[in-house]
Amino acid sequence: MTGKPKARELNDVIRYTLWSVFKVETPLGDVDRDELTAELNDLVGKLAADDVVIRGFYDVEAFRADADFMIWWHAPTSDALQQAYHQLRRSRLGRHLVPVWSQFALHRPAEFNKSHIPAFLADEEPRPYICVYPFVRSYEWYLLPDEERRFMLAEHGKMARTYPDVRANTVASFALGDYEWILAFEADELHRMVDLMRDLRASTARRHVREEVPFYTGKRTAIGDLIANLA
């Protein structure tokens, strides 16, 4: 039986990922939600056949006042993800939606720790809860000596070791939008992400974060349940 790919093999993989957040602009009202669910499930199946993988649909209502749900998808090319996005927008559900936030990212090997692989790329099982946010480093960060940055990142990593159940997905988004990095935490329990984020505020590298909003947090939800709960 073939084992899972090693880190060095995964670091050679080009895989784009996309988080897309939507809000219902036109209420669904009396629309047949079973039909919407069937159409969306059919689309998900067709996309999967083309290696466009939807890691999850996430209910972000109440966590955000300006959004209803988020899709996390990934594929070998940005073109494939754009085409998938177009297909969703053209669907019956898509005609009721307005985009709120959308951001591409791409796995690139970590600067100092090549074994750090995003959970989605390592094909780990999705966890029930997610927290996605962008961040931008300080202007000074990339001009610091390598050994200084290595120390701060190692310290940051050690602080996170007490949260092995919180899975990290840190991916580069330079030139793909307004941010340098996108980070998605996945966990079985929401409070574990809260505690991790709070504890990491004390890391030295924190001084070199210039921007880290917006946050999109929610629960992974079945398509039928998601559509049933939309206004």
C-alpha positions as CSV (number, residue, x, y, z in Angstrom):
1,M,0.0,0.0,0.0
2,T,1.4,3.4,-1.0
3,G,2.0,5.7,2.0
4,K,1.2,9.4,2.2
5,P,3.4,11.7,0.2
6,K,6.4,13.1,2.1
7,A,6.9,16.8,2.8
8,R,9.5,17.3,0.1
9,E,7.1,15.8,-2.4
10,L,4.2,18.0,-1.3
11,N,6.4,21.1,-1.4
12,D,6.8,20.5,-5.2
13,V,3.0,20.5,-5.7
14,I,1.4,23.5,-7.2
15,R,-2.1,23.7,-5.7
16,Y,-4.2,26.9,-5.5
17,T,-6.7,27.4,-2.8
18,L,-9.6,29.9,-2.6
19,W,-11.9,31.1,0.2
20,S,-15.1,32.7,-1.1
21,V,-17.6,34.4,1.3
22,F,-21.2,35.2,0.2
23,K,-24.3,36.8,1.5
24,V,-27.9,36.3,0.4
25,E,-28.9,39.4,-1.4
26,T,-32.3,38.2,-2.7
27,P,-34.2,36.1,-0.1
28,L,-34.8,32.5,-1.1
29,G,-38.4,32.8,0.2
30,D,-40.5,30.0,-1.3
31,V,-37.9,28.7,-3.6
32,D,-37.7,24.9,-3.6
33,R,-34.6,24.4,-1.4
34,D,-34.4,20.7,-2.2
35,E,-33.9,21.6,-5.9
36,L,-31.2,24.1,-4.9
37,T,-29.5,21.5,-2.8
38,A,-29.6,18.9,-5.6
39,E,-28.2,21.4,-8.1
40,L,-25.3,22.4,-5.8
41,N,-24.5,18.7,-4.9
42,D,-24.4,18.0,-8.6
43,L,-22.0,20.9,-9.2
44,V,-19.7,19.7,-6.4
45,G,-19.6,16.2,-8.0
46,K,-18.8,17.6,-11.4
47,L,-16.0,19.8,-10.0
48,A,-14.5,16.9,-8.1
49,A,-14.2,15.0,-11.3
50,D,-12.0,17.8,-12.6
51,D,-9.9,17.8,-9.4
52,V,-11.6,21.0,-8.1
53,V,-12.0,20.0,-4.4
54,I,-14.4,21.7,-2.1
55,R,-13.0,21.2,1.4
56,G,-16.1,22.6,3.0
57,F,-19.1,24.9,3.1
58,Y,-19.1,26.9,6.4
59,D,-21.9,28.7,8.1
60,V,-20.6,32.1,9.2
61,E,-23.9,33.7,10.1
62,A,-23.9,35.4,13.5
63,F,-20.1,35.3,13.6
64,R,-20.4,38.0,10.9
65,A,-23.2,40.5,10.3
66,D,-22.2,41.0,6.7
67,A,-22.0,37.3,5.5
68,D,-23.9,34.1,5.4
69,F,-21.5,31.3,4.3
70,M,-18.0,30.6,3.1
71,I,-16.7,28.0,0.6
72,W,-13.2,26.6,0.8
73,W,-12.0,25.0,-2.4
74,H,-8.7,24.1,-4.0
75,A,-7.4,22.9,-7.4
76,P,-4.3,22.6,-9.5
77,T,-4.8,25.9,-11.3
78,S,-6.3,29.3,-10.5
79,D,-8.2,29.0,-13.8
80,A,-10.0,25.9,-12.6
81,L,-11.0,27.7,-9.4
82,Q,-12.2,30.8,-11.3
83,Q,-14.3,28.6,-13.6
84,A,-15.8,26.9,-10.6
85,Y,-16.6,30.2,-9.1
86,H,-18.3,31.3,-12.3
87,Q,-20.4,28.1,-12.3
88,L,-21.5,28.7,-8.7
89,R,-22.5,32.3,-9.5
90,R,-24.6,31.1,-12.5
91,S,-26.4,28.5,-10.5
92,R,-29.9,29.0,-9.1
93,L,-28.5,29.6,-5.6
94,G,-25.8,31.8,-7.0
95,R,-28.3,34.2,-8.5
96,H,-29.5,35.0,-4.9
97,L,-26.0,35.7,-3.7
98,V,-23.6,38.7,-3.5
99,P,-19.8,38.2,-3.0
100,V,-18.5,39.6,0.3
101,W,-14.9,38.5,0.3
102,S,-12.8,36.2,-1.9
103,Q,-9.1,35.4,-1.7
104,F,-6.7,33.1,-3.6
105,A,-3.6,31.6,-2.0
106,L,-1.0,29.0,-3.0
107,H,1.2,26.7,-1.0
108,R,4.9,27.5,-1.2
109,P,7.6,25.8,0.9
110,A,8.0,27.4,4.4
111,E,11.2,29.5,4.6
112,F,12.9,27.7,7.5
113,N,10.7,24.6,8.3
114,K,10.2,22.7,5.1
115,S,8.2,20.1,7.0
116,H,5.4,22.6,7.7
117,I,2.7,21.5,5.2
118,P,-0.9,22.8,5.2
119,A,-3.4,20.3,6.5
120,F,-5.5,20.5,3.3
121,L,-2.5,19.7,1.1
122,A,-1.5,16.8,3.4
123,D,-5.1,15.5,2.8
124,E,-6.0,15.6,6.4
125,E,-9.7,15.2,7.3
126,P,-11.5,18.6,7.5
127,R,-12.3,19.6,11.1
128,P,-15.8,20.9,12.1
129,Y,-14.7,24.5,12.9
130,I,-12.7,26.9,10.9
131,C,-11.1,30.4,11.3
132,V,-9.7,32.1,8.2
133,Y,-7.9,35.4,8.2
134,P,-5.3,37.2,6.1
135,F,-2.1,38.8,7.4
136,V,0.6,41.2,6.2
137,R,4.0,41.3,7.8
138,S,5.8,44.6,8.8
139,Y,7.9,46.3,6.3
140,E,11.0,45.5,8.3
141,W,10.3,41.7,8.6
142,Y,11.7,40.7,5.2
143,L,14.8,42.8,5.8
144,L,15.7,41.3,9.1
145,P,18.7,38.8,9.3
146,D,17.7,35.2,8.6
147,E,18.7,34.1,12.0
148,E,16.5,36.6,13.7
149,R,13.5,35.6,11.7
150,R,14.3,31.9,12.2
151,F,14.3,32.4,16.0
152,M,11.0,34.2,16.0
153,L,9.3,31.7,13.8
154,A,10.7,28.8,15.9
155,E,9.4,30.4,19.1
156,H,6.0,30.9,17.4
157,G,6.0,27.2,16.4
158,K,6.9,26.0,19.9
159,M,4.1,28.1,21.4
160,A,1.6,26.3,19.1
161,R,2.8,22.8,20.0
162,T,0.4,22.6,23.0
163,Y,-2.5,22.8,20.4
164,P,-1.8,19.7,18.2
165,D,-5.6,19.4,17.7
166,V,-5.7,22.8,15.9
167,R,-4.6,22.2,12.3
168,A,-2.9,25.1,10.5
169,N,-3.1,26.0,6.8
170,T,-0.7,28.8,6.1
171,V,-0.5,29.7,2.4
172,A,1.1,32.5,0.4
173,S,-1.1,35.1,-1.3
174,F,1.5,37.6,-2.5
175,A,0.2,39.2,-5.7
176,L,-3.0,37.2,-5.6
177,G,-4.9,39.9,-3.6
178,D,-4.3,42.5,-0.9
179,Y,-2.5,40.3,1.5
180,E,0.8,38.4,1.9
181,W,-0.5,35.3,3.6
182,I,-3.8,33.5,4.4
183,L,-4.1,31.4,7.5
184,A,-6.9,28.9,8.1
185,F,-7.1,27.1,11.4
186,E,-9.3,24.0,11.7
187,A,-10.3,22.4,15.0
188,D,-12.8,20.0,16.5
189,E,-13.6,22.5,19.2
190,L,-14.0,26.3,18.6
191,H,-12.6,27.3,22.0
192,R,-9.3,25.7,21.1
193,M,-8.7,28.2,18.3
194,V,-9.7,31.0,20.6
195,D,-7.1,29.9,23.2
196,L,-4.4,29.4,20.6
197,M,-4.9,32.8,19.0
198,R,-4.8,34.4,22.4
199,D,-1.6,32.7,23.5
200,L,0.2,33.5,20.2
201,R,-0.4,37.2,20.9
202,A,2.6,36.9,23.2
203,S,5.0,35.7,20.5
204,T,7.9,38.0,19.5
205,A,6.8,37.7,15.8
206,R,3.6,39.5,16.8
207,R,5.5,42.8,16.6
208,H,5.9,42.2,12.9
209,V,2.2,41.8,12.0
210,R,0.9,44.9,10.1
211,E,-2.6,43.7,9.2
212,E,-4.7,40.6,10.1
213,V,-8.4,41.3,9.3
214,P,-11.1,40.3,8.4
215,F,-11.7,37.1,10.3
216,Y,-14.2,34.5,9.0
217,T,-15.1,31.9,11.5
218,G,-17.8,29.2,11.2
219,K,-18.9,25.6,11.3
220,R,-18.5,23.1,8.4
221,T,-22.1,22.4,7.3
222,A,-23.8,20.0,4.9
223,I,-25.1,21.7,1.8
224,G,-28.7,20.8,2.5
225,D,-28.5,22.2,6.1
226,L,-26.8,25.3,4.9
227,I,-29.4,26.1,2.3
228,A,-32.2,25.3,4.7
229,N,-30.9,27.9,7.1
230,L,-30.5,30.7,4.5
231,A,-33.0,33.5,4.6
